[in-house]
Amino acid sequence: MKRPLWLLLLAPALTICLIITNLVSAEAEFQVSDLKLSSQSVKVGETVTITATISNKGDEEGTYSLNLKINDEIKESREIELAAGKSQTVSFTVTADKTGDQIVELDGATDFFTVQSSLGGMFPPYLWIIVGAIVGVLILLIIVMLVMPPGKKQPKRAKGAKTMGGGKAAFSPPSSFPTTLPFPAVDQHVMPGTMPTPMQAPMQPPMQGPQQAPLPSRTQPGMQPPMHTPSPFPMPGPMAPPHPPGTGRPIFNLRNLTITPNQVKQGDPVTIGVIVANNGSEHGRYSVVLRIDGVVEGITEIDLPPGTSQHAVFTVTKDVPGMYYVEVDGLAGAFTSIALVPANFSVTNLEIAPDRVRQGEYVTISAVVTNTGEITGSYSLVLKTKGVAESIQEVTLGPGVSQRVEFNVAKDAAGFYNVELEGLTGRFVVEMDWTG
């Protein structure tokens, strides 16, 4: 009778040794592969999607901390939980905010993309405003010069014309100038046999006495009177505004669009912010409009004194997974909504206590059930002894919640009972109740 008793004691000890050996040798081993970028060249403000495959090459389920680095700076971290032999594709979305080559590193896997600067981002906004004002003033001056009438030119001198002093004449009469002047009778002062010329008539000595004729005007028939040359500077009027354009009004400018975070779980909120500045000289009010995929999601009013700025903030929630494009009055960005992981259950930590009972006594068999998904769900546990279903229990667990489930079993027949609970195995012994 002693030999079977030693065998009964040796069998559980061997079983415990095998279980401990399996637990010690099992270990999770993770590997990152297939690093890909959605684009190798982007502009400032555009987004790049980074994807990679995470594999568990080990023999046990485990959790892996994945870090995304750009130029040796950690941009985002994520916890990945994988069963043994499983793989999962993860993705990150980053917004290009600096020009130049950006080195991407995902736990050993590396790649890069280049950020190019746009023409609008080469200079600050206030410099573009100054250039625009200068161009506007130049255009206005050109319009004024084209509209103003040009001054009339003086007639050119005729070559060879003599002045009264024997020099060149001050002007040359036109071809239609009359051969005789309508002066009063001055024939008595002209030498006999000669005719007075147009230039000689004004130089005759005046007549003495009451019969002196008045001297005619210097302006001859057929000639235009002299005109004053117009000033090159326009006088104030309809075409010359008294104030330069752009003064006396509010001028609003938007900058620094932020999307936090740029990757969220389905149903989680996203905060979108932008800075609004009043660069004008007057108090003003501005409406900031948020559009997502071209649809207006929100409008906020900003009241700003001159020379001040204010932060406008929106909060949005998307229940449908996908990438959403954000636009706030010319500033653009994007964020990604990731679908929630369905309810997924794991059963661990099988316990049998006690593992040796007498006939009719109860054995408590328990295990820990965990919902590793992101949605609440229900799960049914089936307990088998010697391959036959013994009992069923159903549990409902929220995301990330664990619960220990217990079964109480009593057997009247002595012997070994193999236990199986959702892939976990063990056994207990029912000893014979000896009576004298």
C-alpha positions in Angstrom: 0.0 0.0 0.0 3.0 2.3 0.5 4.1 2.2 -3.2 0.9 3.7 -4.6 1.1 6.4 -2.0 4.6 7.5 -3.1 3.4 7.5 -6.7 0.5 9.8 -5.7 2.9 12.2 -4.1 5.4 12.2 -7.0 2.9 12.9 -9.8 1.8 16.4 -8.6 5.4 17.4 -7.9 6.4 16.5 -11.5 3.4 18.5 -12.8 4.3 21.6 -10.8 7.9 21.4 -12.1 6.7 21.2 -15.7 4.4 24.2 -15.2 7.2 26.3 -13.7 9.6 25.3 -16.5 7.1 26.5 -19.1 6.5 29.8 -17.4 10.2 30.5 -17.1 11.1 29.6 -20.7 8.1 31.6 -22.1 9.0 35.2 -23.1 7.7 37.8 -25.4 10.1 39.1 -28.2 9.1 42.1 -30.4 10.4 43.2 -33.7 9.7 46.3 -35.8 9.7 46.0 -39.6 8.3 47.4 -42.9 8.7 51.1 -42.0 7.0 53.2 -44.7 6.3 56.9 -45.3 3.3 58.3 -47.3 5.6 60.9 -49.0 9.3 61.6 -49.3 8.9 65.3 -50.0 6.3 67.6 -48.5 5.8 71.4 -47.9 5.6 73.2 -44.6 2.1 72.5 -43.0 1.5 69.2 -44.9 1.2 65.9 -43.1 3.2 62.6 -43.4 1.8 59.2 -42.4 4.3 56.8 -41.0 3.4 53.1 -40.8 5.3 50.0 -39.5 4.6 46.4 -38.6 5.1 45.2 -35.0 5.5 41.4 -34.5 5.7 39.3 -31.3 8.3 36.6 -32.2 8.3 35.2 -28.6 6.3 32.5 -26.9 4.2 34.6 -24.6 1.8 37.6 -24.8 3.4 40.9 -23.9 3.3 44.7 -24.1 5.7 46.7 -26.1 6.4 50.5 -25.7 6.9 52.0 -29.2 8.6 55.4 -29.6 8.5 57.5 -32.8 11.5 59.8 -33.1 12.1 62.6 -35.6 15.6 64.1 -35.6 16.3 62.3 -32.3 13.3 63.9 -30.7 10.4 61.7 -29.4 7.2 62.9 -31.1 4.8 60.1 -29.9 4.8 57.0 -27.8 2.4 54.1 -27.9 1.8 50.9 -25.9 1.3 47.8 -28.2 -0.1 44.5 -26.6 0.4 41.4 -28.8 -0.1 37.7 -28.3 2.6 35.3 -29.2 3.2 35.0 -32.9 0.9 37.9 -33.8 1.6 41.0 -35.8 0.0 44.5 -35.9 0.3 47.5 -38.2 0.6 50.8 -36.5 0.5 54.3 -38.1 1.6 57.8 -37.0 0.7 61.1 -38.6 3.1 64.1 -38.2 2.8 67.7 -39.5 5.9 69.2 -41.3 6.8 72.3 -39.4 10.5 72.7 -40.2 12.3 72.8 -43.5 15.1 70.4 -44.4 15.6 66.6 -44.1 13.6 64.9 -41.2 15.1 61.6 -40.0 12.4 59.2 -38.9 13.4 56.4 -36.4 11.0 53.8 -35.0 12.9 51.6 -32.5 15.7 50.7 -34.9 13.9 51.1 -38.2 14.9 54.4 -40.0 13.8 56.5 -43.0 13.6 60.2 -43.9 11.5 62.8 -45.7 12.3 66.3 -46.9 10.3 69.4 -46.0 10.4 72.2 -48.7 9.6 75.8 -47.9 6.7 77.6 -49.8 7.0 81.1 -51.3 4.5 82.5 -48.8 6.5 81.1 -45.8 9.8 82.7 -46.9 8.9 86.1 -45.4 6.9 87.1 -42.3 3.3 88.4 -42.9 4.0 92.0 -41.9 6.7 92.2 -44.7 4.1 91.1 -47.3 1.8 93.8 -46.0 4.5 96.5 -46.4 5.3 95.3 -50.0 1.6 95.3 -50.9 1.2 98.9 -49.6 4.3 100.1 -51.6 3.0 98.5 -54.8 -0.5 100.1 -54.3 1.0 103.6 -53.9 3.1 103.1 -57.1 0.0 102.1 -59.1 -1.9 105.1 -57.7 0.8 107.5 -58.8 0.9 106.0 -62.3 -2.9 106.4 -62.6 -2.6 110.1 -61.5 0.1 110.8 -64.1 -2.0 109.2 -66.9 -5.1 111.1 -66.0 -3.6 114.7 -65.6 -3.6 116.7 -68.9 0.0 117.4 -70.3 1.2 121.0 -70.6 1.4 122.6 -74.1 4.8 123.2 -75.6 6.0 126.6 -76.8 6.5 126.9 -80.6 10.0 126.3 -81.9 12.1 129.2 -83.2 12.5 129.6 -87.0 16.1 129.3 -88.2 17.5 132.6 -89.5 14.8 134.9 -87.9 16.2 138.2 -86.7 15.3 140.0 -83.5 14.9 143.7 -83.1 18.5 144.0 -81.9 19.9 142.0 -84.8 19.9 138.6 -83.0 17.7 135.6 -83.4 13.9 136.1 -83.2 12.1 134.9 -80.0 9.6 133.0 -82.1 8.8 132.2 -85.8 5.3 133.3 -87.0 3.3 130.6 -88.7 2.8 130.4 -92.5 -0.7 131.9 -92.2 0.7 135.1 -90.5 -0.7 138.2 -92.4 1.7 140.2 -94.5 0.3 143.5 -93.2 -0.6 144.5 -89.6 -3.9 146.2 -88.7 -2.1 149.2 -87.3 -3.5 152.8 -87.7 -2.1 154.9 -90.4 1.6 155.0 -89.9 2.5 155.2 -93.6 3.8 158.8 -93.0 6.8 157.4 -91.1 7.8 154.8 -93.7 10.4 155.7 -96.2 9.1 156.3 -99.7 9.2 153.2 -101.9 9.3 150.7 -99.0 6.7 148.6 -97.3 6.7 147.9 -93.6 7.3 144.4 -92.5 5.5 142.6 -89.6 8.6 142.9 -87.4 9.3 146.5 -88.3 5.9 147.9 -87.5 6.0 147.6 -83.7 9.4 149.4 -83.7 8.1 152.7 -85.3 8.3 155.7 -82.9 5.0 156.6 -81.4 3.0 159.6 -82.8 3.0 162.8 -80.9 -0.2 164.4 -79.8 -3.7 163.2 -79.5 -3.5 161.1 -82.7 -1.1 158.6 -81.2 -2.4 155.1 -81.8 -2.4 152.5 -79.0 0.2 149.8 -79.4 -1.2 146.4 -80.3 -0.7 143.3 -78.1 2.3 141.1 -78.6 0.1 138.2 -79.4 -0.4 138.0 -83.1 -3.4 136.5 -84.8 -3.1 132.7 -85.3 -0.9 132.2 -82.2 -1.9 130.7 -78.9 -1.2 132.7 -75.7 1.6 131.4 -73.5 0.6 128.9 -70.8 2.2 128.1 -67.4 3.9 124.7 -67.1 1.8 122.5 -64.7 3.5 121.4 -61.5 4.8 117.8 -61.4 3.1 117.3 -58.0 -0.6 116.6 -58.1 -2.8 118.9 -56.1 -5.3 117.3 -53.6 -8.4 116.1 -55.3 -10.4 113.0 -56.3 -7.3 111.3 -57.6 -5.0 112.1 -54.7 -6.3 110.7 -51.4 -5.2 112.7 -48.3 -4.1 109.5 -46.5 -2.1 106.5 -47.7 -4.1 103.3 -48.1 -4.3 100.7 -45.3 -4.4 103.2 -42.4 -7.3 103.8 -40.1 -8.7 100.3 -40.1 -8.1 96.9 -38.5 -5.9 94.4 -40.3 -6.2 90.8 -39.0 -3.6 88.0 -39.4 -3.9 84.3 -38.4 -0.9 82.1 -37.5 0.3 79.0 -35.5 -2.4 76.4 -36.3 -2.2 73.6 -33.7 -4.0 70.3 -33.6 -3.7 68.3 -30.3 -3.4 65.4 -30.6 -3.1 64.7 -34.3 -4.1 61.1 -33.8 -6.9 60.0 -31.4 -9.1 57.1 -30.7 -12.6 57.0 -32.1 -14.8 59.3 -30.1 -12.0 61.1 -28.3 -11.8 65.0 -28.4 -9.4 66.9 -30.6 -8.4 70.5 -29.7 -7.7 72.9 -32.6 -6.2 76.3 -31.9 -5.0 79.4 -33.9 -3.6 82.8 -32.9 -5.4 85.9 -34.3 -3.6 89.2 -34.4 -4.8 92.8 -35.2 -2.0 94.5 -37.0 -4.1 97.6 -38.0 -4.5 100.9 -36.2 -8.2 100.5 -35.1 -10.2 98.3 -32.9 -12.0 95.5 -34.8 -14.0 92.3 -34.6 -13.1 89.1 -36.6 -15.0 85.8 -37.2 -12.7 82.7 -37.1 -14.2 79.9 -39.2 -13.2 76.2 -38.7 -13.8 73.8 -41.5 -13.3 70.0 -41.4 -13.3 68.3 -44.8 -14.8 71.5 -46.3 -17.7 71.6 -43.8 -18.1 74.4 -41.3 -17.7 72.9 -37.8 -17.5 76.1 -35.7 -17.3 79.9 -35.8 -16.0 82.1 -32.9 -15.9 85.8 -32.7 -12.7 87.6 -31.7 -12.8 91.3 -30.5 -9.3 92.8 -30.7 -7.8 96.3 -30.0 -5.0 97.4 -32.4 -1.6 95.7 -31.8 -2.9 92.8 -29.8 -3.5 89.0 -30.4 -5.7 86.3 -29.0 -5.9 82.5 -29.1 -9.0 81.0 -30.7 -9.7 77.4 -29.6 -12.1 74.7 -31.0 -12.9 71.2 -29.6 -14.2 68.6 -32.0 -15.1 64.9 -31.7 -15.3 62.3 -34.5 -17.1 59.0 -34.1 -16.2 57.7 -37.5 -12.6 56.5 -38.1 -10.5 58.1 -40.8 -8.3 61.1 -41.7 -9.9 64.6 -41.3 -8.5 67.7 -43.1 -8.7 70.9 -41.0 -8.8 74.5 -42.5 -9.0 77.7 -40.5 -9.1 80.8 -42.8 -6.2 79.7 -45.0 -4.2 77.6 -42.5 -4.4 73.9 -43.1 -3.7 70.7 -41.1 -5.1 67.2 -40.4 -5.7 64.6 -37.7 -6.6 60.9 -37.7 -9.3 59.1 -35.8 -8.5 55.4 -35.2 -11.2 52.8 -34.8 -11.6 51.2 -31.3 -10.4 47.6 -30.9 -13.3 45.2 -30.4 -13.7 43.3 -27.1 -11.1 40.6 -26.9 -10.8 38.3 -23.9 -7.8 36.4 -22.4 -7.9 33.8 -19.6 -4.8 33.5 -17.3 -3.7 32.4 -13.8 -5.5 29.1 -13.4 -5.6 28.1 -9.7 -6.9 24.8 -8.2 -7.3 24.8 -4.4 -6.9 22.5 -2.8 -5.4 20.1 -5.4 -6.0 17.1 -3.1 -9.4 16.4 -1.4 -11.4 13.5 -0.1 -14.4 12.1 -1.7 -17.3 14.6 -1.8 -15.2 17.6 -0.8 -15.2 20.7 -3.0 -12.4 21.9 -5.1 -12.3 25.6 -6.1 -11.0 26.2 -9.7 -10.5 29.8 -10.7 -8.9 31.9 -13.4 -8.5 35.6 -14.3 -10.5 36.9 -17.3 -9.3 40.2 -19.0 -10.9 42.3 -21.7 -8.0 43.5 -23.8 -10.2 45.3 -26.3 -11.5 48.9 -26.2 -15.2 48.1 -26.2 -17.3 46.5 -23.4 -18.2 42.8 -24.2 -19.3 39.5 -22.7 -17.5 36.1 -22.6 -18.5 32.6 -21.6 -16.0 30.3 -19.7 -16.5 26.6 -20.0 -14.9 24.3 -17.3 -14.1 20.7 -18.3 -13.0 17.8 -16.2 -11.8 14.7 -18.0 -12.8 16.3 -21.2 -16.5 16.7 -20.2 -18.1 20.1 -19.7 -18.6 20.6 -16.0 -19.9 24.2 -15.7 -20.3 27.4 -17.7 -20.1 31.0 -16.4 -20.6 34.3 -18.4 -18.9 37.6 -17.5 -19.4 41.1 -18.9 -16.3 43.3 -18.7 -15.4 46.9 -19.8 -12.3 47.7 -21.8 -9.1 46.8 -19.9 -11.0 45.3 -16.9 -10.0 42.0 -15.3 -12.1 39.6 -13.1 -11.4 36.3 -11.4 -14.0 33.7 -12.1 -14.5 30.7 -9.7 -16.0 27.2 -10.1 -16.7 24.8 -7.2 -16.5 21.1 -8.1 -17.1 18.1 -5.9 -16.4 14.5 -7.0 -17.5 11.3 -5.2 -15.3 8.9 -7.1 -11.6 8.8 -6.1 -8.9 9.3 -8.7 -7.1 11.9 -10.9 -9.2 14.6 -12.6 -7.7 16.6 -15.5 -9.0 20.2 -15.6 -9.3 22.4 -18.7 -10.5 26.0 -18.6 -10.3 28.0 -21.9 -6.9 26.5 -22.9 -5.5 26.4 -19.4 -4.9 22.9 -17.9 -4.3 21.4 -14.5 -5.6 18.6 -12.3 -6.7 17.6 -8.8 -6.8 14.3 -6.9 -9.7 12.9 -5.0 -8.5 10.5 -2.4 -10.4 7.5 -1.2 -12.1 8.0 2.1 -10.6 5.1 4.2 -12.8 3.7 6.9 -11.5 1.0 9.3 
